[in-house]
């Protein structure tokens, strides 16, 4: 958080300098929003993890509206500051800002922490961190690889790692289609709130009439959806046409109904599932298996690990898989 001419950033603002993220790419049924504590989305018992990543509760990000640009009537946070030995001089007006470069994202490690301008970071909020834009401000971010765009509220500082020009919330990266990759080449354009509303033929609403950081409020947690697709292998792993597959009922029936399981991926292509299983088997001594099910008249081959005796062990396994760049496992029940 920046306070006056403070020299060092703390909390989420500084920590984002040190990380890059990947995602579980989960897909599942749309959960109904519930109120947690009125501030951020997620489970009531949420605790920050030691490593950053995608959330283990899921939301259909297509239902999350973009941020709504609103004029700021107070003071902007745009004082010079120093991070990791580098001096930054924020600009005073974001409306004409235009930059092309690499974007990353940040998530669970900073969820619920203060941002640089004193707001609360919500990984399902439509927000961003930037090194030199005034706080708060609004930008349009376009993924140059697929043409997708989002409107975001800039309320944090960063990223200070490598050559990345902007750090997005997990939800924003997911909507832009690069959460699974971790980074993307983007175009960032400043927004003039008055022009934004005029272009829509509307007057700027009175302050407080709209939620300036729009997001779907919180989700109850729990057991993750039945079919999280936690890992998308490289293109070459999808080689070959999908052939009819006989489900091994004996293998499925032998699975223990007790304990915890981690699902690393779910594939229509059995070769992709087998390849991931082989890689995981070389990584750990924990049981790794393929559990095949039929969903919507299609066979899905789910790559799972377990049973795992405790949540601590599950988290340890999850970190090992993530660090090996094999995905971000989701905690699932035996079914």
N, C-alpha and C positions, 0 to 999 in steps of 0.2 A: 504494500500500500504506500502511496506517496503522500507525505504530509509536508506542505509548504515546500522548502528546498531540500528536503531529505535526501541524503546521499545514497542510501542503499534501499533497495526494495525488499519486502518480506513477503511471506505467505506464497500464494499462488503465483504472484507476479514474478518473483525471482526463481521459483522452483521450475517454472515452465522452461527456463533456459536450459535445463539439464536433461530433458527427456524428449523422446519422440514416441508416437503411439501406434498401435495396431488395433484391430477391432475383431470382435467375434462375428460380426455380420449376421446376427441372429434374426430369424424370421419366425413369426408365430402369431397366434391369435391376438387381436387387439384387446388389451386389458382396459378396464374401465378406470378413469382417473378418480383418485380419492385424495382427500386433503391430508397431508402429513403434518406439517407444522406451519403451513402458510408461506414458507420461504423457498424451499427447493423440492425437486422431485425425488422419488426413490423410497426405499424401505425405511420404516421407522427406526430400525436398529442399524442404520448405515454407519459404517466406520471407514475412514480413509485407509487404503492399503499402502504398503511401503513402496509399491511400484505402480506406475500409471497404466491405464488400459481402458478397455470398453466396459460398460456396466454389465452386471450379471442379471439385472432386471431389464425387461424389454419394453419398448414403446414403438409404435408405428410412427416413424418420424414424418411420414407424409401428412399426418394429422396435426403436426406442430406448425403453427403459423410463423411467418417471418417476423422479425422485429418491426415495429411501427415507428418510423422516424418522427420525432417530435422536437420542436425548438427547445433549447436549453436556456433557462432564464437566470441561472446562477453562475458562479465562477467555474471556468473550466480548469481541470488539472493539466497544466501544460508547462510546469516548471522544469528546468534542466535537472538531470539526475545521473548518477553513476552506478553501473552494475558491472561487476567482474572487471574493474579497471577501465571500462569504456564509458565515455561521457556522451549522453544523449540530450538533444535539444528539440523537444516537441514543437511542432508547428502550432500556430494559433487558430488556424481555420482549416477544417477538413473538407470543405465543400468543393474545392477544385482539385483535391488530391487524386492522383492517378498513378498506379504502379503495377508492374507485372513481375511475378516472381514465384517462389515456392511457398506453399502453405502447408502447415502441419496441424495437429489438433491435440487437445489435452482433455483428460477425463476423470476417472475415479479418484486418483491421488489428490486432486484439488477440489473435488465436489464438496460444496458446503463451506469452503474457505473464503476469506475476504479477497476481493479483487483489489486492484490498485486504486480504484476510486471509492472503495468502501462498500460496494455491493457484494452480494453473495454469489459465488460462482455456482452455476447449475449446469451440469454437463448436458442436460436436455433443454437448456435455454439457447436462444438464438443470439449468441454473443461472440466476441472475438477479443484477442489481445494484440496490441500493436505497440511498437517501440516509440513512435513519435507522433501519432495522431492525438489531438486533444481528447480528454476524457470528460464527459461522454461524447461520442460522435457516432455517426451512422455511415455504413459503407455497403455497397453492392459488391459481392464477391462472385466471380464467374469462373467456373472450372473450364479452362481452355481446352481440355481433352474431350469434354462431352457437351459443352455449352450450357450446362445447368448453372443457375444463379440463385443466390439467396441474399436477403437484406438482413444485416446484423447490427447490433449495438456494440460499439467498442467500449469496453469498460475495464480493461486490464492492460498490463504492460508485458511485453514479450513478443515473439520468442527471441532469446538472446543466444541461441545455439545455431551454429553454421550460418548459412546465407538465407534462412527463411524470413519472409517479410511479414507474415501474419500467422497467428495461432488461432484456430477456430474451436468452438465447443464440439464435443463429440456429435451432437445432433446436427450441427451445421455441416460438419464433414460428411456425415452419413447422407444428408440431403444432397450434397454435391457429388456423392458417389465415389469418394476416395477414402472413407474411413478404413476399409480393409487394406488399402495400400499404405496408408500412413501419411503420404505427402502427395501433392498435386501442383501442377503449374496453374496459377490463377491470375486473374486481373482484378485489382482492387480499385474501386471508384468511390470517392466521397459523395455523400448525398446532402443536398440542401433540403431540409424538411419542408420549407415553404413551397419550393418548386415541386417536391414530391407530391404534396397534397393538391397543388394547382393542376398538375398533370392528370389528376384523377377527377378534376372538376369539383373539388370539395374545399371547404375552408378548414384551416387547422383547428382541430378540436381544442376546447379549453383544457388546460393542464389537469391531468388526472382522469380525463374522460376515456382514455384508452390505456391499455397495459403496454408500456413502451418496451418491455422485454417479454414478448409473447412466447409462451410455451405451454404445453399441456401439463397441468399440475398433477402432481406426484402420483406415483404408481405404487401400488402395494406390491410387495415382493413375493414373490416367491419361489415356488419351484418353477424353473424356467419352462417355456413352451415345449411341446412335444418334439418339434422338429427344428431346433436351432441349427443353422448352417454355420458352424463356428469357424470353418476353414475353407478357403477357396484355393485349390492348388494352382500352380502355374498352368498355362494353356496346354502345354505338352502332356499334362497328366489327364487331359480329357480326350486323348486320342482314341479313336475307335467308336463305332456306333453302339448305341445302347441295345443290348440283346435281351430277350426274355430271360428272366432269372427265376429259378426255383428257390423259394425261401426254405432255409434249413431249419425246420421246426424243432428238430432235436437239439440243435445248437442253442436256439433261443430258449427252449424250455429248461436248459441246464443252467441258465443264469440265476445267480442268487437273488432272492427277493429282499435281502437285508443289505445294509451298508449304503455308502454313498457312491455315486458314479459321476465321472466326468465325461461329457460328450465333446469330442474335438471336431467332428464334422458329420455331415449327412449328405450322401451323394446318390444320384440316380445311376451314375457310372460305377459299376462294381470294381473296375480296375483302379479308379481313383481312390476308392475306399481302401482297397488292399494295399496300395502304395503308401497311404498315410499310416495304416496299421503297421506295416513293416518298419517305417521310420520311427514310430513311437516305441515299438518293441526294442529297438536298438538304444533308445534313450533311457528306458526305465525297466525295472524288474516287475513293476506292477502289471497285473493282467490287462492285456489289450485285446479287444475282440470286436467283431462286426455283428451288429444286431440289425437284422433286416425286417422291415415292416412295410405294409401297403398303406399308402395315404393318397386319397383322391385318385384311385385306380393306377397308381404308380408305385413301383418298388423303390424304397429309400434304404440305403445301406448306411447305418449309423455307426461311426467309429467311436468306441467308448473305452474307458479305463476304469477298472475297479473290480470288486467293491473296495472302497477306501475306508479304513477304520475310523477316521476322525476328520473333522473340518480342517484342523491344522495340517494334516497330511495331504488333504485335498488341495489346500492352498499352495503347499510346497510343490506338489505335482503340477499344478496349474502354472506356477512360475517357471518351472523347468521347461514345460512345453512352449510357453510364450518366448522365453529366452532363446529357444532353439528355432524360433520363427516357424513353428508348425501350427500356430493358431492360438486362440484364447479359449480354453475349455470352459464349458458351461456345466454347472452342477445340476444334475438331473436325478430323478427317481428311477428305480428299476421298474420297467414296464415292458 
